Amino acid sequence: MEITGPKLDRFDEILTPEALAFMETLQREFGPRRLELLDARQAKQAELSAGGRLDFLPETKEIREGEWKVAPPAPGLEDRRVEITGPVDRKMTINALNSGAKVWLADFEDANSPLWENCVAGQLNLRDALDRTIDFETGGKSYTLKPDDELATIVVRPRGWHLDEKHALVDGEPVSGSLFDFGLYFFHCAQRQIDKGKGPYFYLPKIESHLEARLWNDVFVRAQDLLGIPQGTIRATVLIETYPAAFEMEEILYELRDHSAGLNAGRWDYLFSVIKKFRTRGREFLLPERNAVTMTAPFMRAYTELLVRTCHKRGAHAIGGMAAFIPSRRDPEVNAVALEKVRADKTRESNDGFDGSWVAHPDLVPICREVFDGVLGSRPNQIDRLREDVNVTAADLLAVSDTPGDITEAGLRNNVDVGLRYLAAWMGGQGAAAIHNLMEDAATAEISRSQIWQWIHNDITLSDTGEQVTKELVERIIGEELAKIAEEPGYDEGLYAQATALFKQVALDDDFAEFLTLPAYAQMP
């Protein structure tokens, strides 16, 4: 393996010859299958674009009808009533672990801008946290860890199968970003976690089929063998955040059953995937503006209720979606309205049978915990609540056209504003960006640009102004929103020029980019 990224302070502690040899083995053995599965995604997309439908797989009916369970919850993952998400920078590492949440999703994916420095320094931060050598000072304030028994359980989210790590090469080709993030953490921290009475745990993003889950399971088996870690020590929660995966939930659990920690409802990426998969199919899969699509929309209710039913049937945790609100320390009225929405969202999830849910900010941990405490009491989860009343059909999952809501000029402007601001933050090295009291990440930026693409290609007329959404209208609004942003403190003309060009590419080009992070990453140093 060849490393082409700069070797900054202490990077040699992570990029050791032994760690690189371990990753090289994984890349050589599993890299070709990964590329085959990415090709299979393209074939599936072509089938859907030509008029195909998503449905439950006839060839895996026996798995859906069989009697089997996943492994019992692993140490540190029995109770997951509150999970906090965030990037792996030093300050967030300490704050998330100290937050009072049961789990911290340590994110190398949607909340992380994959600058080389971020990816390797994040690994250092995790190792230092486990060694309790991590600290941080800023503005005269010091951050240190609480005692181990008060810290959240670390669950690492590596990058998805579609992303490369271009600074690490095997035979001159970039390695899988998934294997890079997984491999470094597993090599350095698996035994450290076991020594603390827990284990190496993961969140798996962007999976589109049970065959992709099978690849992850094979990686886990091989990695445990290579380091002499007992089989079944790794546990992984899969994010059901792509439209095809919603039709293969049981199969995904089955493939990972010895290593499974359940499923998560990744709501924002799921909406993006709905648009992406059926982008050529006209208004049948047209969504109203982002803020109008709530979890009570029929197709979203079907998806989340099926997820709970599936998980509990197989003895697995069902984890709810993100509360992205960032409380304001200056505007109590904004807080009151937003926090009531957070409470209502978590109440719905807890009553539906979810075993826990996500928040993006430490100040939301108490609300989420209070709501789930009200349902769980002293029980660690409600896996025994089987939800046998749920019967979701393929038609229920596909009922996008039943979603109420409008498409307004304000909605269009919000998509433009969020897209520009987020891409500028991402290109500047910040993967989780606070925008208008919401923690935005790559998933919400994907919705913003894909909705604009969908509206342009379906001749949508704005409900409030009567204007048709065209490339020309969007370009005018981009200019107007950019002019507003340019008046704000800290405006970086170079970053916003780059962000604007990228946003126009992924929102306005006739060819739909599979992920906006792919062309964006190509422009990163």
Buried (B, 14 or more C-beta within 10 A) or exposed (E): BEBEBEEEEEBEBBBBEEBBEBBBBBBEBBBEBBEEBBEBBEEBBEEBBEEBEBEBBEEBEEBBEEEEEBBEBBBBBBBBBBBBBBBBBBBBBBBBBBBBBBBBBBBBBBBBBBBBBBBBBBBBBBBBBBEEEBEBEEEEEEBEBEEEEEBBBBBBBBBBBBBBBBBBBBEEEBBBBBBBBBBBBBBBBBBBBBEBEBBBBBBBBBBBBBBBBBBBBBBBBBBBEBBEBEEBBBBBBBBBBBBBBBBBBBBBBBBBBBBBBBBBBBBBBBBBBBBBBBBEBEEEBBBBBBEBBBBEBBBBBBBBBBBBBBBBBBBBBBBBBBBBBBBEEEEEEBBEEBBEEBBEBBBBBBEBBBBBBBBBBBBBBEBBBEBBEEBBEEEBBBBEBBBEEBEBEBEBBBBBEEBEBEBBBBBBBBBBBBBBBBBBBBBBBBBBBBBEBBBBBBBBBBBBBBBBBBBBBBEBEBBEEEEEBBBEBBBEBBEEBBEEBEEEEEEBEEBBEBBBEBBBBBBBEEEBBBBBBEBBBEEBE
